[in-house]
Amino acid sequence: MVTRLSASDASFYQLENSSTPMYVGSLSILRRPRSGLSYETLLATVEQRLPQVPRYRQKVREITLGLARPVWIDDPDFDITYHIRRSALPSPGNDAQLHDLVARLGSRPLDKTRPLWEMYLVEGLANNRIAIYTKSHQALVNGLSAVEIGHVIADRTQKPPVFGEDIWIPAREPGTAELVLGAVGDWFSGPREQLAAVQSAVTGIVSSSDQLVETGRRLADAARIVARGTAPSSPLNTRVSRNRRFTVASGSLEDYRRLRVRYDCDVNDVILAVVAGALRNWLLSRGEPVKPTTTVRAMAPMSVYPELDDDGAAGPGQAISEVTPFLVDLPVGEGNAVVRLSQIAHATESHPTATSLVDARTIVTLSGFAPPTLHAMGIRVATSFAARTFNLLITNVPGAQTQMYVAGAKLLETYAVPPLLHNQVLAIGVTSYCGRVYFGINADREAMSDVDVLPALLRESLEELLEAAK
């Protein structure tokens, strides 16, 4: 089946370059089960779930002379063994070696002649652990009709559910002339379709005032961000190279919850305050000038509750239907940790969607493991605005607080690997899962050679808040 890329998907596909590839990554650390987790078992697990993510068996074909947006077509030569690969650390491999491997793999562009995703089974980790690193092109994941592969391969029980046999026969690949004729046909049908869309929209507005309100709110979000202007000057904004560094941090979710209760705010506020404290000390360690008014502007997209139907329940597939943009000026110049938290909490409360934020209770009701898709949706939101309007991207999503499994292996830790945007040398993905908070920290290898200090600075920033709360 031939489907034209949406305008946003086409922009992700066409505007990336070798320094800032547009994909979302994730790193999962698993406990190897007694029976082991073989490469063949992982292949079979993913292959069973591919019908839930049909884009993962399709590739992109561009149209001659750029006459129209590219199209999705079935890959007649789809070979799952090309996309799922094996890698091994020199046993016993440590976490630093794993992070170096993720950084190297993350620096490589995806092969645009094939479906735009890769998965690596990493063996050799110490303490009877294995890892799975995935990266999916941003054009693949829109959060509604298409979710991230990591979303569907996770289970809530150690014994995976039984799936029916999948007999997939790729559609015939269209020729160049056929694609060109399709593009020309779109030119002629375009005006009629646009008129029909306008008529449909008018009807919808008349029959559903909620849609009008929703459209207006999105336009207001965009207007507010544009009105904020260019982000402050920061060492976080400079030329991005082709190479990466990756590191992680983690902490107890209970610590963040305790601070939430103590200061009557949201866990998201506490996380942003912890990041602000870490960035403050990072700037000071570099000898950067930090004045009381110094700020770092973060794009921190918010996952929000879906609209409810007349019965007060979310419709099928709507549980993660929206992520909204949120710009927050992190007060890194403020020396008092509690004041930093208070300022961030006030900014969050002022945001129009603050009352409908998704929390872990919502995510628990979803099938699969939602964080990879939610991170991808947050990145889509961020990249719809000019990178110069913020200094760095922070995606923060709640995950299930119950044990998850992948191919029968217990999921121990999960880290997002968000992409670097134009002239932004740091991106942070935060995931809460099973009582812990996991920070995935992706950075430019040259501009942030000292990124390995951030995990310790994050711990110090959290401890500063905990000490003040006593």
Secondary structure, 3 states (H helix, E strand, C coil): CCEECCHHHHHHHHHCCCCCCCEEEEEEEEECCCCCCCHHHHHHHHHHHHHHCHHHHEEEECCHHHCCCCEEEECCCCCHHHHEEEEEEEEEECHHHHHHHHHHHHHCCCCCCCCCEEEEEEEEECCCEEEEEEEEEHHHCCCCCCCCHHHHCEECCCCCCCCCCCCCCCCCCCCHHHHHHHHHHHHHHHHHHHHHHHHHHHHHHHHCHHHHHHHHHHHHHHHHHHHHCCCCCCCCCCCCCCCEEEEEEEEEHHHHHHHHHHHCCCHHHHHHHHHHHHHHHHHHHCCCCCCCCCCEEEECCEEECCCCCCCCCCCCCCCCCEEECCEEEECCCCCCHHHHHHHHHHHHHCCCCHHHECCHHHHHCCCCCCHHHHHHHHHHHHHCCCHHHCCEEEEEEECCCCCCEECCEEEEEEEEECCCCCCCCEEEEEEEECCEEEEEEEEECCCCCCHHHHHHHHHHHHHHHHHHHC
